[in-house]
Amino acid sequence: MSSAVAKKIDSIKQRTRISSNSIAEMVGATPQTLSRWTTGKNDPQPEHLDRLLEFDYLTERLSEFFEPEDAKLWLFAPHPQLNGQRPADLVAKGRMKEVLAVIARLQDSAFV
């Protein structure tokens, strides 16, 4: 599984240009743990794997609207539809569904 996990982490980095440390924070892991997943020394625990896969999905949705640098800015800037909170902070708190709802509204407005 580790090579598949490494590919997911790499995809997230490519889509958002965010650091490994930021990805670790988003999925509730330490940077060292994320490094071990990337190198195949360890596999993520189920709850970390779930969060990693959800974050991968979220960044995939973002990439439909933003280039990587813009996606990074979107994740780390306060957002009016999130009461001024940063999407990255909500993701790190496990509140990914709220961020995905905002992305869904982006998609809805793109097709209006």
C-alpha angles and dihedrals in degrees: 000000000000095000089052090050091049089052091052091050091048091050091052090051092049094049097046109018088226122147128255088248090058092047090050090052092049093054096040097250135118120254089246091054091049089051090053090052091050093050093043095244091123139012120227120261111251095260091050092046090052091051092045092051092047090050090048089053091048093051090047089056091047091052089063089068107024141046112236097265091047091048089054091051091047091053095049102038124088109260124213093215089056095052091261094307121135115249089225091058092051092048090051089052091053093254095126095137091067091054092045089053090058090048089050089054088052088054092047092051091047090062099043 
